[in-house]
């Protein structure tokens, strides 16, 4: 679910109306919810960042180099030749029954014991997140999320006019006491909190994992407050050294909706994800899914099902782990070697992302055009907050470039940071006045 | 877009809450829009209707028998082996650029001259309909649709709490004067009409095509009223004898959003559809799509693109036309031969569906369980109206069964109708009191 596409999902932040909107004769016809649908300021820079000469530490695309394309091609050909009348036909909105059974085996690796009937297969777990928000959130409802949080989730919450309240994280993830205070404050304001949206493992963008000791406490806080928990877990099986953590869903099946995805463990382009939900909620999700896409593509579901049945999918995940671990090591090593004093960053034990905080006086969004000019790209931190925070933060991705490219990207970024710091020492916080806003461009097909 | 899945999309009509809802501990947490998300009463009967011994005149599944599975399998294998790193990776929410160019060639067959940049590729045209409704409809807004209309569209409108006003059709389609009156009545009530949703060609479920002479008039009425036109055209290339009609979009590019699909002309299971919209609207649709699924599956888009590039796709469409025409002839011939006096039906010149009206005293929903007992299934007319009309109508599909099965189905249906008429003559309209409501069951994977 978490890809650089999500960068354009950043509609929780204010953004100047584009020329297209100003000239839009249909402007007065739009629904109120459409007002929040404006293109991210990073969109234009993102297209630039996708140029080959730029080392992109911005993208969240999984690296598919480890996939056995020839054997997958042979499997898919056999599937279409032998079961094409099913694979190319409509299916149910609930999802392919065999795949739903296999998904239970995948979730069992993190301690989840679910029933196939309580799973709904979706077009990527982004669609599961959309459906959950659709059935639960009225305009003005509160969604609690970690600060920072997945930008694509912030975009979905904004599309349903839900208001996001961020709760602080520390090195062990979401801070229980901060969650208590946020819930108490919302209650004091008479606001309806619909759910906690959390990414417990190898957080995007924070690169932090929720300590196991905190999990039961956070579940108890939400249960006491009558607040659902949406557990978004696309990276859970990408723990380095094969480390996995017990899913929140495994600890409180009745109050947790679990969102899963094959985008990071198999192939993002198939767009196969799922939600595991309490039975009555699952029924609502299926009806909402029918109104959205009728059904997820049968071919894609059957490809994933065959892959799980005929390939060493656990070995495949292991090879992904090793590849990403090598890249994580390269990025962290280069940061240690090159970053100027005052920069701090997280040290993820899985997933795709490192979250860096830069010294006072640097605005990461203002600095980004100069970074891209220096042929390195990152995502400014403000995109991961619904409240404008994050101007001293940035997300660095280690999932896609080679270790050598990662080291080169960090070298380039360190030079830009040194120059910014020198400017700040000399002239003060002028960086604050150089925020640029790029024109709208189509999203790149790959970046 | 129009499949029997849409039968479960019937959420515009009142429906008793299911046991699942009554026992749902999350009931108080749902958004207001979720209240309309209840399973259709025909769901259970639909599962029964999918049994092999039942001749289903209910389903709207395309018949894929004419597809060259082996050559498609070979093409897809080649695609994955040579372009797998792209086909299995995230794409853009806008859609695969080459496919968007090819879609322009497809639409040109109906006189549409669109720009690839103004197309957004969606997960079936159902998703395009969902996105259009999402960006335009606030709760309480009015959508005008033909009476009857596509049940899946009624479900989507209900999911966004839009209110549907039906406008009458005659043998030449939507009646312009009835549209004027509906717009005037809405204006008099101070209601906001957001768009006209229309299926101009080989209408689902009515089997009627909008007369060419009426098209400009209807477009002018909507333009004068400041009302957008949503042209849903999944069957337009399935006109018998190769007959096509000029798309509404070709006559008024600035005020028509065109929805297209490869589900009926290639393969429904790939879930590849599109919207062609005025530029500013297209930008909103892309942003809404990003928040919904991030991007449509790249593999599916590239499969369709290869099929269009390497196969005789026009010849493929021709073979679909001939297959459906033979089935249409079989159904109409059998209706002429077997239906009791007082039954009337439309005579489609393309598409999948015949709309039949039965004599007074027969309630098609009440009769349906007995029809299924007699091993024939249809869809009661009420599902195609948001206002409860249609109790004397039914939709008969000729797309899937063989001509022989179609004739047998009509013979069985005629016997049931004769028995109902005899009951009515003897006892009066007792049928009105035998409406049944089936329990919820998962939708069948195929039916």
Interface residues (C-beta under 8 A of the other chain):
Chain A: X1 X3 X4 X5 X6 X8 X9 X11 X18 X20 X21 X23 X24 X25 X26 X27 X29 X30 X31 X32 X33 X34 X37 X38 X39 X61 X62 X64 X65 X67 X69 X70 X72 X73 X74 X76 X77 X78 X79 X80 X81 X84 X85 X86 X87 X88 X89 X90 X91 X92 X93 X94 X96 X97 X117 X123 X124 X126 X127 X130 X134 X135 X136 X137 X138 X141 X152 X155 X156 X158 X159 X160 X194 X226 X228 X254 X263 X267 X268 X269 X270 X271 X278 X279 X280 X281 X283 X284 X286 X287 X288 X290 X291 X292 X293 X294 X295 X296 X297 X298 X299 X300 X303 X440 X442 X443 X444 X445 X446
Chain B: X1 X3 X4 X5 X6 X8 X9 X11 X18 X20 X21 X23 X24 X25 X26 X27 X29 X30 X31 X32 X33 X34 X37 X38 X39 X61 X62 X64 X65 X67 X69 X70 X72 X73 X74 X76 X77 X78 X79 X80 X81 X84 X85 X86 X87 X88 X89 X90 X91 X92 X93 X94 X96 X97 X117 X123 X124 X126 X127 X130 X134 X135 X136 X137 X138 X141 X152 X155 X156 X158 X159 X160 X194 X226 X228 X254 X263 X267 X268 X269 X270 X271 X278 X279 X280 X281 X283 X284 X286 X287 X288 X290 X291 X292 X293 X294 X295 X296 X297 X298 X299 X300 X440 X442 X443 X444 X445 X446
